[in-house]
């Protein structure tokens, strides 16, 4: 199964220089925020794979013009193609804008999901915009990760945490893939193809 991960920057490969067939074989698309709704609508139309998204801290127009044909998974757990996927968008509160949360607010969002996770028998992929604290975040205040996401990983042990917010090109030595326990953490900046066994 091929899962296309996206975040923060519209990929020229799929947008400016798109050619028919580039999305062939993609089974699922996960958007981790801060992408144009027109871009997401285009991808779900051309690729014909389900597209799930969470909000980034710059997604101010989604309420007025949501991505068409796409499914918002904020604060819920959904099962798609056998994968249990949990969505928690937004970033740390730094300017008072939409989709920004304090550590306490994000922890409360996670606590409210416990029954959905229990009923599903766990979670395979956690989709966030912000990274977990110390696991791919940055040193400036706006790009700090959430400590409560680390607790979520330790408690529920998802196979993957997929996030955006911290651009890979912020630093040449910034790893795209990290690990914590049984969880692989992937920075979805621009695009990343995740291949899962069928």
C-alpha positions in Angstrom: 0.0 0.0 0.0 1.3 3.4 -1.0 0.5 6.4 1.3 1.4 9.9 0.1 2.3 12.2 2.9 2.1 16.0 2.4 2.6 19.1 4.4 3.4 22.8 4.3 4.5 23.4 0.7 2.7 22.4 -2.5 5.0 20.0 -4.3 6.0 21.2 -7.8 6.1 17.6 -8.8 2.4 17.2 -8.2 1.3 20.8 -8.8 3.3 23.0 -11.1 4.7 20.2 -13.3 2.0 17.6 -12.9 1.8 14.9 -15.6 -1.0 12.4 -15.9 -0.2 9.2 -14.1 2.0 10.6 -11.3 -0.6 9.6 -8.7 -1.1 6.1 -10.1 -0.7 3.5 -7.5 -1.2 5.9 -4.5 -3.8 4.3 -2.2 -4.2 7.0 0.4 -3.2 10.7 0.8 -2.6 12.3 4.2 -2.2 16.0 4.5 -0.6 17.4 7.7 -1.6 21.0 7.1 -0.7 24.4 5.7 -1.6 23.4 2.1 -3.9 25.2 -0.4 -7.4 23.7 -0.5 -7.2 23.9 -4.3 -4.1 21.8 -4.2 -5.8 19.1 -2.1 -8.9 19.2 -4.3 -6.7 18.7 -7.3 -4.9 15.8 -5.8 -8.0 13.9 -4.7 -9.5 14.5 -8.2 -6.5 13.4 -10.2 -5.4 10.6 -8.0 -8.7 9.1 -7.0 -7.4 8.0 -3.7 -9.0 9.1 -0.4 -7.4 12.2 1.1 -7.5 12.9 4.8 -6.3 16.2 6.3 -5.7 18.1 9.5 -5.4 21.8 9.9 -2.0 23.6 10.0 -1.6 26.9 11.9 -1.9 28.8 8.6 -5.1 27.1 7.3 -7.3 30.2 7.8 -9.5 29.7 4.8 -10.6 26.1 5.1 -13.8 27.1 6.9 -14.9 29.2 4.0 -13.4 27.1 1.2 -12.6 23.5 2.4 -10.8 21.1 0.2 -13.5 19.4 -1.9 -13.7 15.6 -1.9 -11.4 15.4 1.1 -12.1 14.4 4.7 -11.1 16.4 7.8 -10.1 14.0 10.6 -9.5 16.6 13.3 -10.1 15.1 16.8 -11.3 11.8 15.5 -10.2 8.3 14.7 -11.2 6.9 11.3 -10.4 3.5 9.7 -9.5 3.7 6.0 -8.2 0.8 4.0 -7.6 -1.1 7.3 -5.5 1.7 8.8 -6.7 3.3 12.1 -5.8 7.0 11.7 -6.1 9.6 14.4 -6.0 13.4 13.5 -4.7 16.2 15.7 -3.9 19.3 13.7 -2.6 22.7 14.8 0.5 24.1 16.5 1.6 25.5 19.8 -0.1 28.8 20.7 2.3 31.5 19.7 0.3 34.4 18.1 -3.3 33.8 18.9 -4.2 32.7 15.4 -6.6 29.9 14.5 -5.5 26.2 15.0 -3.1 27.1 17.8 -3.3 25.4 21.2 -1.7 25.5 24.6 0.0 22.4 25.9 -3.0 21.9 28.2 -5.6 22.3 25.4 -3.8 19.8 23.2 -3.6 17.3 26.1 -7.3 17.7 26.6 -8.0 17.0 23.0 -6.0 13.8 23.3 -7.7 12.7 26.5 -11.1 13.1 24.8 -10.1 10.6 22.2 -9.3 7.7 24.6 -12.7 6.0 24.0 -12.4 6.1 20.2 -8.9 4.6 20.4 -10.0 1.9 22.8 -13.1 1.0 20.7 -10.8 0.7 17.6 -8.3 -1.4 19.5 -5.5 1.1 19.1 -4.2 3.4 16.4 -1.8 2.8 13.5 -1.1 6.4 12.3 -1.3 9.6 14.2 -1.6 12.6 11.9 -0.5 16.0 13.4 0.6 19.3 12.1 3.0 20.0 15.0 5.7 17.4 15.9 6.1 15.9 19.4 8.4 17.7 21.8 12.1 16.8 21.2 11.2 14.6 18.2 11.6 16.8 15.1 10.6 20.1 16.6 12.7 23.3 16.5 14.1 25.7 19.1 12.0 28.7 18.3 8.8 29.2 20.2 6.4 28.9 17.2 7.9 25.5 16.2 8.1 23.8 19.6 6.5 20.4 19.8 3.9 19.2 22.2 5.0 17.1 25.2 1.5 15.5 25.3 2.2 13.9 21.9 5.2 12.1 23.4 2.9 10.7 26.1 0.4 9.7 23.4 3.2 7.7 21.6 4.3 6.1 24.8 0.8 5.1 25.8 -0.7 3.9 22.5 2.4 3.0 20.5 1.1 3.8 17.0 3.2 2.5 14.1 3.6 6.0 12.7 3.4 9.7 13.8 3.2 11.9 10.7 3.6 15.6 11.1 4.5 18.8 9.3 5.1 22.4 10.6 8.9 22.1 10.7 10.3 22.5 7.2 13.0 20.0 6.4 15.0 22.9 4.6 15.2 24.8 7.9 18.4 22.9 8.5 20.6 20.7 6.3 21.1 18.2 9.1 17.4 17.9 10.0 16.3 14.2 9.8 13.0 13.4 8.0 12.6 10.1 9.9 13.0 9.5 13.7 12.0 6.7 16.0 10.6 6.5 19.5 10.0 3.0 20.8 7.8 1.2 18.3 6.8 4.4 16.5 8.4 5.7 13.3 8.1 9.5 13.1 8.0 11.1 9.6 8.2 14.8 8.7 5.8 15.0 5.7 7.2 18.4 4.5 6.3 18.8 0.8 5.9 15.1 0.0 7.0 11.7 1.2 5.9 8.3 -0.1 5.3 5.7 2.7 5.1 2.2 1.5 3.3 -0.2 3.8 3.0 -4.0 3.4 -0.5 -5.1 2.1 
